[in-house]
């Protein structure tokens, strides 16, 4: 069931999203050669808890960390470890969120570690831009398929591919709520968007083909062809005036 949030609920959820956004920004600023993914994860957890919130990924269906940290050809759900050091030239996708007073925030971004290849930079730019294309399509009265179509068209026209096996989602008192929000689709199809809906739009874009594979740890997802992958996400509120980004650290 899709829940339309009240203004009281949204006021709490805005705080969860603000904490999530600030934690993501903090981790992104700490990405540098030699830092371990475990160190980045600890930084995120300490900040989220200092705000009176809890990391909503930690222990979610058994996931062991606060943040998913995925490097280069890792698409999503990379598990932080003290053995994994970030190197110059890597692209580092960080996905994390906070739960505050019963409500969730969720966001992701891909960060460059120093100078990266021209292909990596273009992939990151296109993925981020496709997120905003999808957000722009999330207008009241539009449908879920309009979001996916906007993302897919933008990405594929630039020679990249959108991941099909994992999608965005509704969010609120649960981190994953209906409806699913694919990054591909047909305009005018799917659930109609209404004011009060809160959704996480999150393009996952591969430089090569869209096929992915889950690794033996049960979490880490890689591109099948070894190509680079990038990931950007915002939690978005549908209002009568259009979409509103809730995970904006500067808002």
N, C-alpha and C positions, 0 to 999 in steps of 0.2 A: 504494500500500500504506500502511495506517495503522500507524504505529510507536508501540508502548507504551513509554514512557520508563522507564529504570531509575532508581533513586535517585541513582546517580552522575551520570547525564545531567541529571536534574532539578536537582541542586545547581548545575551550571554554568548551566543555563537560568534558574534563579532570579536569578542575578547579572545575566544579560543583561536580564531583565525589570525588575530593580531599577534598572539604569542607564536603561533606556527610560522608566520611570515618572518618575524624577527629572528626566530631560531634558524630558519633557512638562510637568511642573510648573514647571520653570524658564522655559520658553518662555511658558506661560500667564501667569505672573506678570509677564512683560515686555510683554504686550499692552497698548498704550496709544496714544492719538492721536498720529499723526506718525511712529511707528516703521514702518520698511519691513519687508516680508515677508523680504527678503534679510537684514536685520539679525537677525531672529528665527531664520532658518535658520543663520546663522553662529554664533549663541549655542548652538544645539543641537549643531552639529557639534563645536565646541570642547569642550563638556562631555563628549560621548560619547567623544571621543578621549582626553580627560584621564583617563578611567576605564579606559583600556587596551582599549577596545572600538572598533568601527568602525560608522559609520552604515550600516544595512543597506539603506536605500532608495537611497542614492547609487549611481548607475550601474546600478541594477537595471532590466534591460531598457531601458537608455538613459535612465532618469530622472536629471535633472541635479543634484538637490539632496538634502539630508539629510532635510528635512521636506516633507510636502505641506501647504500652507497655503491654505485655501479660505475665501472670504469671502462672506457673505450668501447669494446664490443659487447659489454654487459648492458642489457637493455634496462632491466629493473631488478629489484629485490636482492642486490648484492649485500652479503652479510659482512659487517665491519669486523676486522681482525687486526691484532697487533702485528701480524706478520706482513700485512699488505701496505706497502709504502707507495705513496703517490709520486710519480715521476714527472719531470718537466716534459711538456708536450701531451700529457694525458688530458682527456676530457672526463669530467667527474660528475655524474648525475646523482643528486641528493634528493630523496623523497622522505618527508617527515611530517608529523602533525602533533597537535596537542589536544587533550581533552580537558575542558574547563567547566566545572559545575554541570557535568552531564552532557555537554555538547562538544562536537568535534570540529577541528580545522584540519585541512590537508593541503599540502603544496609541494611542488618539486621544481628543480631547475638544474641545468647542466652548466658546469663551470669549467673554464679553461685553466690549466695549470701552466702558467707562463705562456710562452709562444706556442701555438698549435698550428697544425697544417692548414693550408687554405681550404681543403675539403672539410676538415673538422669545424673550422670557423663558419663555413657556409652552412653546414648541417645544423649547427647550433642556432644560427640566425633564422634559418627557414623553419625549424621546429618551434622556436619562440614566436615567430610571426604567425605560424599556423594556429597556435593557441589563441592569439588575439583575433584571428579570423573566425575561429569557432565561437569565441565569446561574443563577437559582434552579431553572430547569427542567433544567439540565444535571447531572442526577443519574445515578449508575451504574445501568445497566439501562434508562434512558430512551433515547429515540431523537432523532436530529437534528431530525426534524419537530416534536418537542415544544418545542424551543428556538424555532424559527421561529414556531410557533403562539403561544407566549407573548408574543413581541415584537409580532407582527402584531395580535393581539387588543387588547393594551394601547394600541397606537398608534391603531388605527382607531376604537376606542371613544371616543377623544378628538378625533376629527375630522381627524387627520393621515394621511399615507400612508407606507408603507415602500418604499424603492427596491428594484426587482426585478432590475435589470441587474448589480448588484454585491453580493457576499455575503462573509460571513466565511469562515474557512478553518482547516485544521490548521496547526500551526507546530512547528518543532523545529530540525533541522539545515538545513532549508530554510525560507525565510520563508513560502512558500505550499506546504502539503502537503495531501493528502487528510485529512479529507473537506471538501467545501464545507459552509458553515454559513449557509444562507439566513435572512433575517429574516422569512420567511413560510413557512407549511407546514401539514401535517396531523398531528395528534397520532398517535403510534404508528407513524409511517412513517419510513423512512430507516435509516441505520446506527445500530446500538446503541452507546451510550456505555459505555466500559469504563475502570476505573481505570488510570492511566498515560497516557491520551490527553491531549494538550494542544491546545487550539483557541482561535482568536481570534474572539470574538463581537463584532460591530460594527454595530449598527443605524445606518442612514442614513435620516433621516426628513425628508420634505418637508412644508411647511405646506400646499401645494396638492396637485396630482396627482403620482403617482409617476414619471411619464415624465421621462427625462433625455436629454441629448445630449452627445456628446464633441466638444470644440472642435477647430479645425484644428491646434492644437499637438500633438494626439494624446494629450493627458493630461487637461487640465482638463475636468471634467464639470459641466454646469449643469442646473438644473431647466428643463424645457421651457417651463413656464408662468411662469417668472421668480419663483416663490415662494421664500421662504427655505428653507434646509436646514441640518440639524444632524447631527453625527456623534460617537458615543462608542464606545470600544472598550477591552476588556481581553483580555489573554491569560489563559486559564483552564485549570487542571489538574483533571481528573476524578479524584477519590479515592474510596476505598470508603466514606467518610463524607459524600461530596457534593462540590460544586464548590469550588475554592480559587482565588481571584484571585491571579495571580502578578505583575501589574503594579500593585500597590498601593504608592505611594511611602512610605507610613507603616508598612509591614509590616517 
